[in-house]
Amino acid sequence: MAFQKTFKALSDPTRRDILELLKSGSRSAGDIGNHFDLTGATVSHHLAILKEADLVRDKKEGKFVYYELNLSVFEELMAWVTKFTGEKK
């Protein structure tokens, strides 16, 4: 996992809000965009960064693109973070 890309993607509040939206399941790019007062290009930019960090996956269905969380990356990130919360020796 490239933590640098992951943390860069997570550093932006809009991208974190997009991830929160995707917790409930797959959504189209248009549906995601409807939740924000941003241009479609800006939403696409945020989605591209999340995709580059492998936090989301996309799939095309007809003329729509749907995005969903890639939970394996979150699991990997949590495993790394929990190494720092264990008992001290």
Backbone as CSV, one residue per row, in Angstrom:
resi,resn,N_x,N_y,N_z,CA_x,CA_y,CA_z,C_x,C_y,C_z
1,MET,0.843,-1.183,0.000,0.000,0.000,0.000,0.882,1.237,0.000
2,ALA,0.517,2.218,-0.771,1.232,3.485,-0.827,0.568,4.442,0.164
3,PHE,1.080,4.473,1.383,0.456,5.300,2.421,0.465,6.779,2.055
4,GLN,1.471,7.227,1.325,1.534,8.642,0.965,0.302,9.049,0.166
5,LYS,-0.085,8.252,-0.824,-1.276,8.558,-1.623,-2.544,8.440,-0.785
6,THR,-2.563,7.453,0.103,-3.733,7.252,0.961,-3.947,8.457,1.870
7,PHE,-2.876,8.893,2.540,-3.012,10.015,3.461,-3.299,11.320,2.723
8,LYS,-2.729,11.483,1.523,-3.033,12.674,0.732,-4.530,12.693,0.403
9,ALA,-5.055,11.551,-0.016,-6.473,11.473,-0.361,-7.347,11.752,0.853
10,LEU,-6.954,11.238,2.002,-7.751,11.419,3.222,-7.599,12.803,3.836
11,SER,-6.630,13.573,3.380,-6.375,14.883,3.989,-7.428,15.932,3.622
12,ASP,-8.196,15.675,2.578,-9.173,16.661,2.129,-10.563,16.362,2.690
13,PRO,-11.222,17.345,3.297,-12.538,17.097,3.893,-13.606,16.680,2.877
14,THR,-13.546,17.204,1.666,-14.526,16.806,0.649,-14.364,15.330,0.311
15,ARG,-13.124,14.876,0.177,-12.897,13.461,-0.130,-13.343,12.573,1.031
16,ARG,-13.144,13.042,2.252,-13.635,12.267,3.401,-15.159,12.211,3.388
17,ASP,-15.808,13.313,2.995,-17.273,13.316,2.883,-17.744,12.350,1.795
18,ILE,-17.014,12.282,0.692,-17.361,11.335,-0.373,-17.263,9.901,0.155
19,LEU,-16.229,9.613,0.908,-16.076,8.269,1.486,-17.233,7.960,2.436
20,GLU,-17.654,8.958,3.203,-18.807,8.767,4.098,-20.063,8.417,3.294
21,LEU,-20.268,9.099,2.186,-21.421,8.797,1.323,-21.374,7.353,0.827
22,LEU,-20.180,6.900,0.489,-20.032,5.563,-0.090,-20.139,4.445,0.946
23,LYS,-20.154,4.805,2.232,-20.334,3.778,3.271,-21.647,3.031,3.089
24,SER,-22.648,3.721,2.561,-23.972,3.104,2.416,-24.090,2.286,1.134
25,GLY,-23.056,2.297,0.301,-23.078,1.492,-0.912,-22.656,2.264,-2.142
26,SER,-22.673,1.583,-3.247,-22.250,2.121,-4.535,-23.131,3.297,-4.950
27,ARG,-22.502,4.328,-5.528,-23.235,5.498,-6.005,-22.650,5.950,-7.341
28,SER,-23.500,6.528,-8.151,-23.021,7.065,-9.429,-22.272,8.375,-9.174
29,ALA,-21.430,8.732,-10.120,-20.691,9.983,-10.008,-21.659,11.167,-9.907
30,GLY,-22.738,11.128,-10.682,-23.728,12.201,-10.634,-24.401,12.308,-9.282
31,ASP,-24.720,11.173,-8.693,-25.349,11.165,-7.373,-24.390,11.733,-6.330
32,ILE,-23.138,11.354,-6.418,-22.139,11.904,-5.493,-22.066,13.416,-5.667
33,GLY,-22.006,13.866,-6.907,-21.919,15.294,-7.184,-23.097,16.087,-6.670
34,ASN,-24.280,15.463,-6.645,-25.476,16.159,-6.162,-25.407,16.511,-4.678
35,HIS,-24.514,15.890,-3.942,-24.385,16.158,-2.508,-23.449,17.326,-2.199
36,PHE,-22.848,17.898,-3.230,-21.854,18.944,-3.017,-22.143,20.147,-3.898
37,ASP,-21.740,21.297,-3.432,-21.869,22.530,-4.214,-20.562,22.741,-4.971
38,LEU,-20.258,21.785,-5.854,-19.012,21.797,-6.622,-19.332,21.505,-8.087
39,THR,-18.433,21.896,-8.964,-18.616,21.564,-10.374,-18.395,20.068,-10.572
40,GLY,-18.916,19.542,-11.650,-18.696,18.142,-11.969,-17.226,17.818,-12.135
41,ALA,-16.479,18.763,-12.709,-15.040,18.553,-12.898,-14.315,18.437,-11.557
42,THR,-14.734,19.239,-10.586,-14.099,19.186,-9.270,-14.410,17.866,-8.575
43,VAL,-15.644,17.416,-8.658,-16.021,16.125,-8.075,-15.232,15.012,-8.756
44,SER,-15.111,15.075,-10.070,-14.336,14.074,-10.812,-12.881,14.062,-10.364
45,HIS,-12.334,15.242,-10.120,-10.952,15.343,-9.637,-10.803,14.641,-8.283
46,HIS,-11.733,14.896,-7.364,-11.683,14.251,-6.052,-11.814,12.730,-6.188
47,LEU,-12.723,12.290,-7.047,-12.902,10.854,-7.253,-11.644,10.225,-7.860
48,ALA,-10.978,10.936,-8.747,-9.746,10.430,-9.353,-8.649,10.252,-8.306
49,ILE,-8.550,11.189,-7.373,-7.548,11.078,-6.306,-7.877,9.897,-5.398
50,LEU,-9.147,9.731,-5.055,-9.555,8.582,-4.233,-9.285,7.267,-4.960
51,LYS,-9.518,7.256,-6.252,-9.279,6.051,-7.046,-7.780,5.767,-7.143
52,GLU,-6.974,6.805,-7.356,-5.524,6.641,-7.440,-4.959,6.086,-6.132
53,ALA,-5.559,6.487,-5.016,-5.135,5.980,-3.705,-5.731,4.601,-3.432
54,ASP,-6.536,4.102,-4.346,-7.173,2.784,-4.257,-8.203,2.704,-3.124
55,LEU,-8.692,3.863,-2.688,-9.719,3.887,-1.648,-11.105,3.605,-2.211
56,VAL,-11.281,3.876,-3.501,-12.547,3.580,-4.170,-12.265,2.831,-5.471
57,ARG,-13.269,2.097,-5.898,-13.240,1.420,-7.200,-14.384,1.964,-8.017
58,ASP,-14.223,1.924,-9.321,-15.322,2.345,-10.174,-15.689,1.222,-11.134
59,LYS,-16.945,1.250,-11.562,-17.390,0.298,-12.573,-18.403,1.001,-13.457
60,LYS,-18.297,0.726,-14.748,-19.202,1.346,-15.710,-20.384,0.428,-15.953
61,GLU,-21.548,1.028,-15.918,-22.788,0.327,-16.261,-23.549,1.228,-17.216
62,GLY,-23.539,0.834,-18.487,-24.149,1.688,-19.498,-23.371,2.978,-19.606
63,LYS,-24.073,4.095,-19.517,-23.375,5.376,-19.598,-23.072,5.980,-18.231
64,PHE,-23.254,5.204,-17.180,-22.993,5.690,-15.825,-21.751,5.020,-15.246
65,VAL,-21.071,5.747,-14.372,-19.932,5.210,-13.629,-20.324,5.187,-12.165
66,TYR,-20.190,4.024,-11.545,-20.525,3.860,-10.131,-19.245,3.680,-9.322
67,TYR,-19.246,4.282,-8.154,-18.093,4.208,-7.256,-18.491,3.487,-5.981
68,GLU,-17.520,2.716,-5.441,-17.740,2.020,-4.174,-16.432,1.985,-3.404
69,LEU,-16.537,1.812,-2.096,-15.350,1.735,-1.256,-14.559,0.476,-1.564
70,ASN,-13.245,0.587,-1.476,-12.366,-0.567,-1.545,-11.959,-0.872,-0.101
71,LEU,-12.708,-1.713,0.556,-12.521,-1.953,1.987,-11.181,-2.588,2.323
72,SER,-10.576,-3.299,1.391,-9.297,-3.940,1.693,-8.225,-2.903,2.027
73,VAL,-8.271,-1.751,1.402,-7.300,-0.701,1.709,-7.551,-0.143,3.113
74,PHE,-8.812,0.024,3.476,-9.127,0.491,4.826,-8.671,-0.535,5.865
75,GLU,-8.851,-1.811,5.576,-8.416,-2.863,6.493,-6.894,-2.840,6.660
76,GLU,-6.185,-2.645,5.557,-4.725,-2.571,5.607,-4.274,-1.367,6.418
77,LEU,-4.928,-0.247,6.208,-4.612,0.969,6.938,-4.873,0.794,8.432
78,MET,-6.001,0.192,8.764,-6.323,-0.039,10.181,-5.328,-0.991,10.824
79,ALA,-4.906,-2.015,10.105,-3.917,-2.949,10.645,-2.614,-2.214,10.949
80,TRP,-2.230,-1.294,10.077,-1.008,-0.537,10.292,-1.162,0.399,11.499
81,VAL,-2.293,1.083,11.600,-2.520,2.035,12.694,-2.575,1.296,14.041
82,THR,-3.207,0.143,14.075,-3.352,-0.565,15.355,-2.015,-1.070,15.883
83,LYS,-0.991,-1.122,15.055,0.333,-1.487,15.566,0.822,-0.474,16.586
84,PHE,0.300,0.746,16.520,0.743,1.816,17.416,-0.129,1.951,18.662
85,THR,-1.187,1.172,18.744,-2.093,1.309,19.883,-1.996,0.131,20.841
86,GLY,-1.106,-0.789,20.574,-0.967,-1.968,21.428,-0.271,-1.642,22.728
87,GLU,-0.113,-2.662,23.552,0.556,-2.486,24.838,2.024,-2.191,24.630
88,LYS,2.546,-1.321,25.499,3.973,-1.008,25.439,4.737,-2.060,26.210
89,LYS,5.899,-2.415,25.701,6.728,-3.435,26.360,7.730,-2.818,27.272
